[in-house]
Amino acid sequence: MFNLKVSGMTCGGCIDALTRAVQAQDPRASVRADLVTQMVSLETSLSPELAAQLISDAGFPVSN
Protein backbone atom coordinates (compact mmCIF):
# COMPACT_ATOMS: atom_id res chain seq x y z
CA MET A 1 0.00 0.00 0.00
CA PHE A 2 1.18 3.52 -0.73
CA ASN A 3 -0.23 7.05 -0.76
CA LEU A 4 -0.09 9.76 -3.41
CA LYS A 5 -0.91 13.46 -3.18
CA VAL A 6 -3.31 14.11 -6.06
CA SER A 7 -4.54 17.57 -7.08
CA GLY A 8 -7.79 18.47 -8.77
CA MET A 9 -10.17 15.94 -7.23
CA THR A 10 -13.48 17.68 -6.50
CA CYS A 11 -16.17 14.99 -6.57
CA GLY A 12 -17.01 11.33 -6.73
CA GLY A 13 -16.72 11.44 -10.52
CA CYS A 14 -13.07 12.43 -10.16
CA ILE A 15 -12.46 9.49 -7.85
CA ASP A 16 -14.20 7.16 -10.30
CA ALA A 17 -12.04 8.45 -13.18
CA LEU A 18 -8.73 7.94 -11.40
CA THR A 19 -9.89 4.56 -10.09
CA ARG A 20 -10.70 3.45 -13.65
CA ALA A 21 -7.28 4.66 -14.81
CA VAL A 22 -5.48 2.52 -12.23
CA GLN A 23 -7.78 -0.49 -12.57
CA ALA A 24 -7.30 -0.50 -16.36
CA GLN A 25 -3.75 -1.72 -15.64
CA ASP A 26 -4.48 -3.61 -12.39
CA PRO A 27 -8.14 -4.70 -12.18
CA ARG A 28 -7.62 -5.92 -8.60
CA ALA A 29 -6.32 -2.57 -7.34
CA SER A 30 -8.03 -0.93 -4.39
CA VAL A 31 -8.20 2.87 -4.58
CA ARG A 32 -9.34 5.11 -1.73
CA ALA A 33 -9.38 8.87 -2.12
CA ASP A 34 -9.98 11.70 0.33
CA LEU A 35 -11.28 14.86 -1.35
CA VAL A 36 -10.44 17.05 1.65
CA THR A 37 -6.78 16.07 1.99
CA GLN A 38 -6.36 15.28 -1.74
CA MET A 39 -4.65 12.00 -0.79
CA VAL A 40 -5.12 8.70 -2.59
CA SER A 41 -4.28 5.35 -0.96
CA LEU A 42 -3.62 2.47 -3.30
CA GLU A 43 -3.26 -1.27 -2.82
CA THR A 44 -1.94 -2.45 -6.15
CA SER A 45 0.73 -4.52 -7.83
CA LEU A 46 1.72 -1.43 -9.85
CA SER A 47 4.76 0.60 -8.89
CA PRO A 48 4.08 3.98 -7.27
CA GLU A 49 5.67 5.63 -10.32
CA LEU A 50 3.39 3.87 -12.80
CA ALA A 51 0.29 4.50 -10.69
CA ALA A 52 1.23 8.19 -10.46
CA GLN A 53 1.70 8.35 -14.23
CA LEU A 54 -1.67 6.71 -14.89
CA ILE A 55 -3.43 9.13 -12.53
CA SER A 56 -1.63 12.10 -14.08
CA ASP A 57 -2.58 10.89 -17.56
CA ALA A 58 -6.21 10.81 -16.39
CA GLY A 59 -5.95 14.54 -15.66
CA PHE A 60 -5.10 14.60 -11.98
CA PRO A 61 -1.59 15.93 -11.22
CA VAL A 62 0.38 13.93 -8.67
CA SER A 63 2.89 15.72 -6.44
CA ASN A 64 5.32 14.66 -3.73
C-alpha positions, 0 to 999 in steps of 0.5 A: 500500500502507498499514498499519493498526493493528487490535485484536482479531485473535486467529486465522486466522478473524479475518484471514479475516473482515477480509479478506472485509470489505475484499474485498467492496468491492475483490475484488482487494485483498491483505490481510496481517495480523500477529497479534503486532503487530496490523498489517494491510498492504493493497494496495487501490484503497480509501482508507485511511479506507474500509478502516479503516471496513470493518474496524471494521464487521467488529468489529476496531477500527482505531487510529492 
